[in-house]
Amino acid sequence: MPLLKDGKVVDDVWAFVEDGHELSPGGCITVSLARFLSEHDQLLARNRSIGVRLAVSDDPALLAPFLDQLHLIELQFPKYTDGRAFSQSQLLRRRYNYKGEIRATGQVLRDQLRLMIRSGFDAVMIDEANAEGVYDFSAHEFSEFYQAASDTTDTIFMKRQKKREEKAAE
Amino acid sequence: MYRYDEFDETLVRERAKQFRGQVERRLKGELKEENFKPLRLQNGVYLQLHAYMFRIAVPYGQLSSRKLRQLAMIADKYDKGYGHFTTRQNIQFNWIKLAEIPDALEALADVEMHAIQTSGNCIRNVTSDHLAGAAFDELEDPRPWCEIIRQWSTFHPEFSALPRKFKIAVTAATPDRAAVKVHDIGLLMKKNAEGEVGFEVLVGGGLGRTPYIGLTIRDWVSKQDLLSYLEANMRVYNRHGRRDNKYKARIKILVNELGEAEYRREVEEEFANQNAWEKVVLPQDEVDRITAYFAPPKFETLPAKSAALDAAIAADRHFARWTKNNLRAHKIPGYTAVHIALKPQGVAPGDCSSAQMRAAADIAEKFGLDDIRVAHEQDLVLPHVKLDDVPAVYAALKAADMHASNAGLGSDIIACPGLDYCNLSNARSISVANEVQALFADPEFEDEVGTLHINVSGCINACGHHHVGHIGILGVDKKGEEFYQILFGGRADEKAAIGEIQGPGLRHEEVAPALKRVISRYMELRISKTEKLADTMTRLGQAPFKEALYASA
């Protein structure tokens, strides 16, 4: 399945290591939240990139102390109807100021890409033949937004205000 | 009335274009029904028993003649010449073709309308008091805040895949005509101790399988904080609402399972943790801009009484009855609000033909300051009519067969479409409603009975609001046969209460005769003509009425 990063197909260099399994000696690895929380000292001490896979019910706040040392957080859409990862992503980006990659996995539908981009996802695993084309289309389907979100705070409300101020300045 | 600017316009146009693309992919087979479903639902498109159903948003129930005429056009061009006004102040078309819905969306965009979020697990069309801006008993006009909530909730990136649908209602009046206590979030505008107007926030009300009255989670939140506080509620619900069982997924179950205090604590904690840049704060200029669209129209200075109206009442007893039942007090002397009851005998409640829509549009334009509301009772309302013009309005309504005189009375029944249209339903609603309506065929008898709300749902999803009818009727399926359970004691106003099921279900043909006995019992037991059935039941308890219900001859 293609992995898109910022809308471009890239190789997936990350491997998820199941709880209880040995860590491979090299490469970039993701682990579960539970494992990360119990082993973060050892994990972060190794000279390698570490990521965490959150389950939909996990609380992103638990990662807050470690976010500047994490390179990837994987969030899940077990079904397209389960929107919990939208809240997790918004929390990571807007409340805890996480700058690394947020990746969507699971049932990622092209028609929800816009919501994901808005909520702060910069990477998606998506089952589409023309993944880049689909992403580009969805990213630009709408040109205006009422809500500030992880992608933009230049909302319709703010644009209206700017127009009023420009008019007043004339 | 709010008017779109270039930004609002761009969004509904882009939405129509997006849905056209999705429908094309669906019709070509590139998109499976399973994956198309959430997309069509968020555009108000359901798959019903016979055809697709298309639900159009009427934000807080407000229409203009231009909008209503466009709905009439859609009824004629894409449907069978009529539409169905719903309990959520929207309109539905039951016979539309999927391939034509994108064209209908374009036609709606032409008049600043849309079908965004009229279904699906998202924040639905916000509803309000149908007399907003006209009512003498409101604190201030709630519509600017309804419009602000509409914009904030449209395509919200975080709250578009909620555990379940989410309904918000706003009122600023007592009595409550917007049923805010039976919404996921009900907002009641009120003053705090310092005299500043804000909102009491009720959470977790709702009907359906598990009816609850909403709980006051915040006694008062300021206008400035409203959207941020709503976001805190939505986030707690999106993260923690149940997703394992769709019948336990509404916010009322979360509030109930956590308990009121714990739910409040979680929301307050989330609200307190919001960073400054996470707050949803509108510039005051923007609030003022939106509010200005709802400024009172230019009312004339008129005497409080109209001689012309009084003369017409004296001359025609049918007209007299209609004015007694269908007019509502207005805040400006010499004006009244007019209920157009879409409940003539023998018609599906809420149904309206394209000719009737055009007639109502013409009347509103000529006599009603171009303002038309959809009431949650599935009626239309002209909120601003001069008393002097009431006889002419009646004559025009009569010419369009829209002069039913039963607003708020026994035959003004709320009913869902039921088994005739809906694939969720267990039993017919319209036919049972029609048989009950026939009990009130004699206008003198109907007036004698007085205020009475009878609500009919064809299944436990409760689209006909059976829990909050003074008398509720619920269709159930028992081994392939339709039965109807009867509830007493419900109400949707500021004294909101959930009705109680009285006992075993009745057969279709038994319902009307049984209710006739209940109403006769009420007439024997009431202490005065002004004591409503709901109040007699409160005073005496339900036992005498239950006895009458099952006392078959």
Chai-1 contact restraints between the chains, C-beta under 6 A:
chainA,res_idxA,chainB,res_idxB,connection_type,confidence,min_distance_angstrom,max_distance_angstrom,comment,restraint_id
A,T81,B,A161,contact,1.0,0.0,6.0,A-B,restraint_1
A,D82,B,R243,contact,1.0,0.0,6.0,A-B,restraint_2
A,G83,B,A161,contact,1.0,0.0,6.0,A-B,restraint_3
A,R84,B,R239,contact,1.0,0.0,6.0,A-B,restraint_4
A,F86,B,E158,contact,1.0,0.0,6.0,A-B,restraint_5
A,S87,B,E158,contact,1.0,0.0,6.0,A-B,restraint_6
A,S87,B,R235,contact,1.0,0.0,6.0,A-B,restraint_7
A,S87,B,N238,contact,1.0,0.0,6.0,A-B,restraint_8
A,S87,B,R239,contact,1.0,0.0,6.0,A-B,restraint_9
A,Q90,B,E158,contact,1.0,0.0,6.0,A-B,restraint_10
A,R94,B,E278,contact,1.0,0.0,6.0,A-B,restraint_11
A,L109,B,N35,contact,1.0,0.0,6.0,A-B,restraint_12
A,D111,B,L39,contact,1.0,0.0,6.0,A-B,restraint_13
A,L115,B,P157,contact,1.0,0.0,6.0,A-B,restraint_14
A,L115,B,S160,contact,1.0,0.0,6.0,A-B,restraint_15
A,R118,B,P157,contact,1.0,0.0,6.0,A-B,restraint_16
A,S119,B,P157,contact,1.0,0.0,6.0,A-B,restraint_17
A,S119,B,E158,contact,1.0,0.0,6.0,A-B,restraint_18
A,E141,B,Q18,contact,1.0,0.0,6.0,A-B,restraint_19
A,F142,B,E14,contact,1.0,0.0,6.0,A-B,restraint_20
A,E144,B,F7,contact,1.0,0.0,6.0,A-B,restraint_21
A,E144,B,T10,contact,1.0,0.0,6.0,A-B,restraint_22
A,E144,B,L11,contact,1.0,0.0,6.0,A-B,restraint_23
A,Y146,B,Q151,contact,1.0,0.0,6.0,A-B,restraint_24
A,Y146,B,W152,contact,1.0,0.0,6.0,A-B,restraint_25
A,Y146,B,T154,contact,1.0,0.0,6.0,A-B,restraint_26
A,Q147,B,H156,contact,1.0,0.0,6.0,A-B,restraint_27
A,A149,B,P157,contact,1.0,0.0,6.0,A-B,restraint_28
A,I156,B,F7,contact,1.0,0.0,6.0,A-B,restraint_29
A,F157,B,L282,contact,1.0,0.0,6.0,A-B,restraint_30
A,F157,B,E286,contact,1.0,0.0,6.0,A-B,restraint_31
A,R160,B,E286,contact,1.0,0.0,6.0,A-B,restraint_32
A,Q161,B,P283,contact,1.0,0.0,6.0,A-B,restraint_33
A,R164,B,D285,contact,1.0,0.0,6.0,A-B,restraint_34
